[in-house]
Amino acid sequence: MRHTTAIHLLKAGVDIATISQWLGHSGLNVTMRYARADIDMKRQALEQVFPDVMSSAKDQTIIAHDGGILGWLRSL
């Protein structure tokens, strides 16, 4: 429940320091250990870096690719 809440706060734009304090962690390092980006956040990050490539892949389903993540990115 705490992890889910933290991810929702992170996705809503709340900074990691505030989330860390809200969770009662002793420091940011503890919070960073648990702050794992979900697939939506990863897609948003890729859209910021590769807007042209990601706009054409927006409605595609992500599937496993033998070439790993770099192979998948090249396939877009």
C-alpha angles and dihedrals in degrees: 000000000000093000092049091049091048092051091049090050091048092049089049089059100258109151120247094243091059091046090050092053092044091053091047095238118165091234147346092270090065092049093046089055089061100035102100118169116233124220093270092055091047091051091050090051091051090048090056093050100035106025095159095050096042095048089064091046097046097110097035123111115240111236133179113275126199091224094063123232094320091052090049091050091050090051091059 
